[in-house]
Amino acid sequence: MSSAPVPLTLAHAAIGAAHRVEALSPPAHAPEWGPWLEQIGFVAGEHVSVLTRALLGGDPLVVRIGQSTFALRRAEADCVQLRRPT
């Protein structure tokens, strides 16, 4: 029995690890998050990394996408699927 690999999302990425955006998968209750994330630079192939997380609960996260830095709630960061480093 084989199981499909669980997609790595920005919400679960290690601090400082370099990744690339694979795809966006906004939740059904907030489909507007996909276009919003694209507008601020979360597009396939873009370099992204987590700079830090809040101390209590790890929410929000401070992320670097391209040359910009943003704070994202964990739920928003969970929409950003990443390519696993090779």
N, CA, C and O atoms as CSV, one atom per row, in Angstrom:
chain,resi,resn,atom,element,x,y,z
A,1,MET,N,N,0.851,-1.175,0.000
A,1,MET,CA,C,0.000,0.000,0.000
A,1,MET,C,C,0.892,1.231,0.000
A,1,MET,O,O,1.773,1.366,0.849
A,2,SER,N,N,0.666,2.124,-0.946
A,2,SER,CA,C,1.441,3.355,-0.971
A,2,SER,C,C,0.523,4.524,-0.640
A,2,SER,O,O,-0.667,4.516,-0.953
A,3,SER,N,N,1.095,5.499,-0.015
A,3,SER,CA,C,0.316,6.692,0.292
A,3,SER,C,C,0.947,7.870,-0.422
A,3,SER,O,O,2.169,7.962,-0.547
A,4,ALA,N,N,0.099,8.766,-0.886
A,4,ALA,CA,C,0.590,9.952,-1.581
A,4,ALA,C,C,1.299,10.845,-0.573
A,4,ALA,O,O,0.868,10.956,0.574
A,5,PRO,N,N,2.387,11.482,-0.999
A,5,PRO,CA,C,3.089,12.370,-0.067
A,5,PRO,C,C,2.210,13.562,0.300
A,5,PRO,O,O,1.464,14.089,-0.525
A,6,VAL,N,N,2.320,13.962,1.541
A,6,VAL,CA,C,1.568,15.129,2.013
A,6,VAL,C,C,2.280,16.368,1.495
A,6,VAL,O,O,3.490,16.502,1.680
A,7,PRO,N,N,1.548,17.288,0.842
A,7,PRO,CA,C,2.218,18.492,0.334
A,7,PRO,C,C,2.790,19.320,1.478
A,7,PRO,O,O,2.149,19.508,2.512
A,8,LEU,N,N,3.989,19.803,1.274
A,8,LEU,CA,C,4.607,20.707,2.239
A,8,LEU,C,C,4.023,22.088,2.004
A,8,LEU,O,O,3.989,22.571,0.872
A,9,THR,N,N,3.563,22.720,3.072
A,9,THR,CA,C,3.032,24.070,2.937
A,9,THR,C,C,3.920,25.047,3.694
A,9,THR,O,O,4.722,24.657,4.542
A,10,LEU,N,N,3.760,26.303,3.374
A,10,LEU,CA,C,4.560,27.349,4.018
A,10,LEU,C,C,4.333,27.362,5.524
A,10,LEU,O,O,5.239,27.715,6.279
A,11,ALA,N,N,3.156,26.988,5.967
A,11,ALA,CA,C,2.851,26.976,7.400
A,11,ALA,C,C,3.719,25.981,8.155
A,11,ALA,O,O,3.936,26.138,9.356
A,12,HIS,N,N,4.218,24.960,7.466
A,12,HIS,CA,C,5.005,23.915,8.118
A,12,HIS,C,C,6.476,23.929,7.712
A,12,HIS,O,O,7.234,23.042,8.104
A,13,ALA,N,N,6.879,24.910,6.943
A,13,ALA,CA,C,8.271,24.981,6.498
A,13,ALA,C,C,9.179,25.373,7.659
A,13,ALA,O,O,8.784,26.130,8.546
A,14,ALA,N,N,10.381,24.854,7.639
A,14,ALA,CA,C,11.366,25.187,8.674
A,14,ALA,C,C,11.822,26.630,8.504
A,14,ALA,O,O,11.922,27.143,7.389
A,15,ILE,N,N,12.093,27.264,9.625
A,15,ILE,CA,C,12.590,28.641,9.582
A,15,ILE,C,C,13.939,28.671,8.863
A,15,ILE,O,O,14.856,27.915,9.187
A,16,GLY,N,N,14.031,29.565,7.881
A,16,GLY,CA,C,15.274,29.769,7.152
A,16,GLY,C,C,15.482,28.864,5.953
A,16,GLY,O,O,16.387,29.105,5.154
A,17,ALA,N,N,14.674,27.834,5.807
A,17,ALA,CA,C,14.835,26.921,4.670
A,17,ALA,C,C,14.335,27.591,3.392
A,17,ALA,O,O,13.273,28.213,3.379
A,18,ALA,N,N,15.106,27.457,2.330
A,18,ALA,CA,C,14.730,28.041,1.039
A,18,ALA,C,C,13.820,27.083,0.281
A,18,ALA,O,O,14.108,25.893,0.152
A,19,HIS,N,N,12.731,27.623,-0.208
A,19,HIS,CA,C,11.768,26.836,-0.985
A,19,HIS,C,C,11.329,27.648,-2.195
A,19,HIS,O,O,11.690,28.815,-2.352
A,20,ARG,N,N,10.554,27.008,-3.031
A,20,ARG,CA,C,9.874,27.679,-4.137
A,20,ARG,C,C,8.393,27.362,-4.030
A,20,ARG,O,O,8.005,26.277,-3.598
A,21,VAL,N,N,7.578,28.318,-4.429
A,21,VAL,CA,C,6.130,28.113,-4.434
A,21,VAL,C,C,5.785,27.102,-5.519
A,21,VAL,O,O,6.228,27.227,-6.661
A,22,GLU,N,N,5.000,26.112,-5.157
A,22,GLU,CA,C,4.522,25.114,-6.122
A,22,GLU,C,C,3.133,25.502,-6.638
A,22,GLU,O,O,2.892,25.529,-7.845
A,23,ALA,N,N,2.232,25.799,-5.710
A,23,ALA,CA,C,0.844,26.126,-6.075
A,23,ALA,C,C,0.153,26.761,-4.879
A,23,ALA,O,O,0.665,26.733,-3.760
A,24,LEU,N,N,-1.015,27.331,-5.132
A,24,LEU,CA,C,-1.852,27.877,-4.070
A,24,LEU,C,C,-3.107,27.029,-3.972
A,24,LEU,O,O,-3.663,26.612,-4.988
A,25,SER,N,N,-3.546,26.777,-2.761
A,25,SER,CA,C,-4.777,25.999,-2.568
A,25,SER,C,C,-5.594,26.641,-1.447
A,25,SER,O,O,-5.584,26.170,-0.310
A,26,PRO,N,N,-6.301,27.725,-1.785
A,26,PRO,CA,C,-7.106,28.397,-0.757
A,26,PRO,C,C,-8.246,27.498,-0.288
A,26,PRO,O,O,-8.737,26.661,-1.045
A,27,PRO,N,N,-8.663,27.674,0.960
A,27,PRO,CA,C,-9.757,26.849,1.474
A,27,PRO,C,C,-11.093,27.254,0.840
A,27,PRO,O,O,-11.242,28.366,0.334
A,28,ALA,N,N,-12.037,26.350,0.877
A,28,ALA,CA,C,-13.355,26.608,0.279
A,28,ALA,C,C,-14.041,27.799,0.935
A,28,ALA,O,O,-14.799,28.510,0.275
A,29,HIS,N,N,-13.789,28.029,2.217
A,29,HIS,CA,C,-14.453,29.139,2.903
A,29,HIS,C,C,-13.802,30.495,2.621
A,29,HIS,O,O,-14.349,31.532,2.996
A,30,ALA,N,N,-12.630,30.495,1.958
A,30,ALA,CA,C,-11.940,31.758,1.657
A,30,ALA,C,C,-11.239,31.690,0.298
A,30,ALA,O,O,-10.016,31.812,0.234
A,31,PRO,N,N,-11.998,31.495,-0.793
A,31,PRO,CA,C,-11.355,31.370,-2.112
A,31,PRO,C,C,-10.639,32.641,-2.538
A,31,PRO,O,O,-9.770,32.591,-3.408
A,32,GLU,N,N,-10.985,33.787,-1.941
A,32,GLU,CA,C,-10.339,35.046,-2.302
A,32,GLU,C,C,-8.875,35.102,-1.857
A,32,GLU,O,O,-8.126,35.961,-2.321
A,33,TRP,N,N,-8.466,34.213,-0.980
A,33,TRP,CA,C,-7.072,34.207,-0.546
A,33,TRP,C,C,-6.123,33.868,-1.696
A,33,TRP,O,O,-5.002,34.376,-1.734
A,34,GLY,N,N,-6.553,33.019,-2.633
A,34,GLY,CA,C,-5.685,32.637,-3.755
A,34,GLY,C,C,-5.286,33.841,-4.600
A,34,GLY,O,O,-4.093,34.088,-4.775
A,35,PRO,N,N,-6.245,34.599,-5.129
A,35,PRO,CA,C,-5.880,35.787,-5.916
A,35,PRO,C,C,-5.104,36.824,-5.101
A,35,PRO,O,O,-4.200,37.479,-5.619
A,36,TRP,N,N,-5.463,36.966,-3.830
A,36,TRP,CA,C,-4.744,37.933,-2.976
A,36,TRP,C,C,-3.287,37.516,-2.801
A,36,TRP,O,O,-2.388,38.349,-2.908
A,37,LEU,N,N,-3.049,36.245,-2.536
A,37,LEU,CA,C,-1.664,35.778,-2.379
A,37,LEU,C,C,-0.880,35.948,-3.687
A,37,LEU,O,O,0.298,36.304,-3.660
A,38,GLU,N,N,-1.527,35.694,-4.823
A,38,GLU,CA,C,-0.859,35.899,-6.116
A,38,GLU,C,C,-0.492,37.363,-6.310
A,38,GLU,O,O,0.593,37.675,-6.800
A,39,GLN,N,N,-1.389,38.254,-5.930
A,39,GLN,CA,C,-1.130,39.688,-6.104
A,39,GLN,C,C,0.066,40.174,-5.302
A,39,GLN,O,O,0.749,41.110,-5.717
A,40,ILE,N,N,0.328,39.553,-4.161
A,40,ILE,CA,C,1.470,39.994,-3.359
A,40,ILE,C,C,2.726,39.169,-3.637
A,40,ILE,O,O,3.730,39.308,-2.938
A,41,GLY,N,N,2.671,38.301,-4.671
A,41,GLY,CA,C,3.891,37.655,-5.128
A,41,GLY,C,C,4.000,36.160,-4.963
A,41,GLY,O,O,5.005,35.573,-5.363
A,42,PHE,N,N,2.999,35.525,-4.387
A,42,PHE,CA,C,3.059,34.070,-4.195
A,42,PHE,C,C,2.624,33.384,-5.482
A,42,PHE,O,O,1.484,32.937,-5.610
A,43,VAL,N,N,3.546,33.309,-6.429
A,43,VAL,CA,C,3.276,32.677,-7.716
A,43,VAL,C,C,4.232,31.494,-7.874
A,43,VAL,O,O,5.313,31.463,-7.286
A,44,ALA,N,N,3.812,30.536,-8.670
A,44,ALA,CA,C,4.603,29.319,-8.858
A,44,ALA,C,C,6.024,29.653,-9.284
A,44,ALA,O,O,6.244,30.457,-10.190
A,45,GLY,N,N,6.974,29.030,-8.623
A,45,GLY,CA,C,8.375,29.192,-8.947
A,45,GLY,C,C,9.095,30.257,-8.138
A,45,GLY,O,O,10.325,30.306,-8.137
A,46,GLU,N,N,8.347,31.110,-7.450
A,46,GLU,CA,C,8.992,32.196,-6.688
A,46,GLU,C,C,9.682,31.635,-5.438
A,46,GLU,O,O,9.185,30.709,-4.797
A,47,HIS,N,N,10.837,32.221,-5.113
A,47,HIS,CA,C,11.565,31.826,-3.905
A,47,HIS,C,C,10.816,32.335,-2.680
A,47,HIS,O,O,10.307,33.456,-2.677
A,48,VAL,N,N,10.751,31.507,-1.641
A,48,VAL,CA,C,10.065,31.874,-0.409
A,48,VAL,C,C,10.744,31.187,0.770
A,48,VAL,O,O,11.261,30.077,0.647
A,49,SER,N,N,10.733,31.864,1.908
A,49,SER,CA,C,11.238,31.250,3.135
A,49,SER,C,C,10.530,31.868,4.331
A,49,SER,O,O,10.039,32.995,4.268
A,50,VAL,N,N,10.487,31.117,5.409
A,50,VAL,CA,C,9.928,31.613,6.676
A,50,VAL,C,C,11.082,32.243,7.446
A,50,VAL,O,O,12.105,31.602,7.684
A,51,LEU,N,N,10.907,33.504,7.832
A,51,LEU,CA,C,11.945,34.196,8.593
A,51,LEU,C,C,11.800,33.945,10.087
A,51,LEU,O,O,12.792,33.740,10.787
A,52,THR,N,N,10.569,33.962,10.569
A,52,THR,CA,C,10.320,33.702,11.993
A,52,THR,C,C,8.838,33.438,12.218
A,52,THR,O,O,8.008,33.676,11.340
A,53,ARG,N,N,8.527,32.950,13.390
A,53,ARG,CA,C,7.140,32.719,13.804
A,53,ARG,C,C,6.932,33.390,15.155
A,53,ARG,O,O,7.880,33.576,15.917
A,54,ALA,N,N,5.696,33.748,15.443
A,54,ALA,CA,C,5.380,34.290,16.756
A,54,ALA,C,C,5.710,33.242,17.819
A,54,ALA,O,O,5.627,32.040,17.569
A,55,LEU,N,N,6.078,33.709,18.985
A,55,LEU,CA,C,6.501,32.786,20.039
A,55,LEU,C,C,5.368,31.873,20.508
A,55,LEU,O,O,5.564,30.665,20.633
A,56,LEU,N,N,4.229,32.418,20.759
A,56,LEU,CA,C,3.125,31.603,21.277
A,56,LEU,C,C,2.250,31.132,20.131
A,56,LEU,O,O,1.555,31.935,19.507
A,57,GLY,N,N,2.276,29.853,19.853
A,57,GLY,CA,C,1.434,29.276,18.823
A,57,GLY,C,C,1.962,29.401,17.408
A,57,GLY,O,O,1.384,28.812,16.495
A,58,GLY,N,N,3.027,30.137,17.191
A,58,GLY,CA,C,3.625,30.248,15.864
A,58,GLY,C,C,2.786,30.991,14.847
A,58,GLY,O,O,2.973,30.812,13.644
A,59,ASP,N,N,1.863,31.822,15.305
A,59,ASP,CA,C,0.966,32.525,14.403
A,59,ASP,C,C,0.936,33.998,14.788
A,59,ASP,O,O,0.546,34.304,15.915
A,60,PRO,N,N,1.317,34.907,13.938
A,60,PRO,CA,C,1.584,34.784,12.511
A,60,PRO,C,C,3.034,34.375,12.222
A,60,PRO,O,O,3.859,34.227,13.123
A,61,LEU,N,N,3.299,34.201,10.936
A,61,LEU,CA,C,4.628,33.909,10.434
A,61,LEU,C,C,5.116,35.128,9.662
A,61,LEU,O,O,4.325,35.823,9.025
A,62,VAL,N,N,6.403,35.382,9.718
A,62,VAL,CA,C,7.007,36.406,8.875
A,62,VAL,C,C,7.722,35.662,7.756
A,62,VAL,O,O,8.592,34.826,8.001
A,63,VAL,N,N,7.336,35.983,6.517
A,63,VAL,CA,C,7.871,35.251,5.366
A,63,VAL,C,C,8.497,36.220,4.374
A,63,VAL,O,O,8.107,37.383,4.273
A,64,ARG,N,N,9.464,35.709,3.659
A,64,ARG,CA,C,10.123,36.465,2.595
A,64,ARG,C,C,9.733,35.809,1.283
A,64,ARG,O,O,9.958,34.615,1.085
A,65,ILE,N,N,9.142,36.602,0.381
A,65,ILE,CA,C,8.786,36.111,-0.955
A,65,ILE,C,C,9.445,37.045,-1.945
A,65,ILE,O,O,9.158,38.242,-1.966
A,66,GLY,N,N,10.322,36.507,-2.759
A,66,GLY,CA,C,11.086,37.375,-3.660
A,66,GLY,C,C,11.849,38.389,-2.846
A,66,GLY,O,O,12.642,38.017,-1.981
A,67,GLN,N,N,11.627,39.672,-3.106
A,67,GLN,CA,C,12.320,40.745,-2.392
A,67,GLN,C,C,11.428,41.405,-1.349
A,67,GLN,O,O,11.802,42.441,-0.799
A,68,SER,N,N,10.265,40.838,-1.061
A,68,SER,CA,C,9.300,41.429,-0.132
A,68,SER,C,C,9.150,40.569,1.123
A,68,SER,O,O,9.381,39.360,1.100
A,69,THR,N,N,8.759,41.218,2.210
A,69,THR,CA,C,8.540,40.531,3.480
A,69,THR,C,C,7.111,40.801,3.942
A,69,THR,O,O,6.645,41.940,3.911
A,70,PHE,N,N,6.418,39.740,4.371
A,70,PHE,CA,C,5.035,39.838,4.807
A,70,PHE,C,C,4.836,39.032,6.075
A,70,PHE,O,O,5.575,38.087,6.349
A,71,ALA,N,N,3.828,39.415,6.845
A,71,ALA,CA,C,3.335,38.596,7.949
A,71,ALA,C,C,2.058,37.920,7.472
A,71,ALA,O,O,1.133,38.584,7.004
A,72,LEU,N,N,2.011,36.612,7.592
A,72,LEU,CA,C,0.834,35.841,7.197
A,72,LEU,C,C,0.312,35.063,8.388
A,72,LEU,O,O,1.086,34.570,9.209
A,73,ARG,N,N,-0.991,34.958,8.478
A,73,ARG,CA,C,-1.564,34.054,9.461
A,73,ARG,C,C,-1.242,32.625,9.012
A,73,ARG,O,O,-1.046,32.359,7.826
A,74,ARG,N,N,-1.195,31.736,9.964
A,74,ARG,CA,C,-0.859,30.348,9.642
A,74,ARG,C,C,-1.847,29.771,8.630
A,74,ARG,O,O,-1.442,29.030,7.734
A,75,ALA,N,N,-3.126,30.094,8.754
A,75,ALA,CA,C,-4.134,29.572,7.821
A,75,ALA,C,C,-3.842,30.038,6.394
A,75,ALA,O,O,-4.036,29.283,5.441
A,76,GLU,N,N,-3.378,31.278,6.248
A,76,GLU,CA,C,-3.030,31.782,4.918
A,76,GLU,C,C,-1.775,31.080,4.401
A,76,GLU,O,O,-1.707,30.690,3.235
A,77,ALA,N,N,-0.788,30.924,5.276
A,77,ALA,CA,C,0.452,30.250,4.874
A,77,ALA,C,C,0.206,28.792,4.509
A,77,ALA,O,O,0.942,28.215,3.708
A,78,ASP,N,N,-0.822,28.199,5.094
A,78,ASP,CA,C,-1.139,26.805,4.782
A,78,ASP,C,C,-1.693,26.649,3.371
A,78,ASP,O,O,-1.776,25.529,2.866
A,79,CYS,N,N,-2.071,27.745,2.728
A,79,CYS,CA,C,-2.560,27.715,1.338
A,79,CYS,C,C,-1.413,27.630,0.334
A,79,CYS,O,O,-1.630,27.287,-0.828
A,80,VAL,N,N,-0.209,27.937,0.772
A,80,VAL,CA,C,0.936,28.007,-0.143
A,80,VAL,C,C,1.672,26.666,-0.124
A,80,VAL,O,O,2.381,26.346,0.831
A,81,GLN,N,N,1.493,25.898,-1.183
A,81,GLN,CA,C,2.195,24.623,-1.304
A,81,GLN,C,C,3.584,24.877,-1.852
A,81,GLN,O,O,3.777,25.715,-2.733
A,82,LEU,N,N,4.545,24.146,-1.321
A,82,LEU,CA,C,5.954,24.353,-1.670
A,82,LEU,C,C,6.523,23.148,-2.389
A,82,LEU,O,O,6.098,22.010,-2.190
A,83,ARG,N,N,7.496,23.438,-3.230
A,83,ARG,CA,C,8.299,22.357,-3.804
A,83,ARG,C,C,9.269,21.923,-2.726
A,83,ARG,O,O,9.862,22.753,-2.037
A,84,ARG,N,N,9.421,20.648,-2.586
A,84,ARG,CA,C,10.400,20.151,-1.622
A,84,ARG,C,C,11.794,20.422,-2.159
A,84,ARG,O,O,12.046,20.264,-3.353
A,85,PRO,N,N,12.706,20.834,-1.273
A,85,PRO,CA,C,14.078,21.081,-1.724
A,85,PRO,C,C,14.679,19.806,-2.297
A,85,PRO,O,O,14.387,18.710,-1.820
A,86,THR,N,N,15.506,19.946,-3.307
A,86,THR,CA,C,16.138,18.763,-3.907
A,86,THR,C,C,17.569,18.642,-3.479
A,86,THR,O,O,18.258,17.707,-3.886
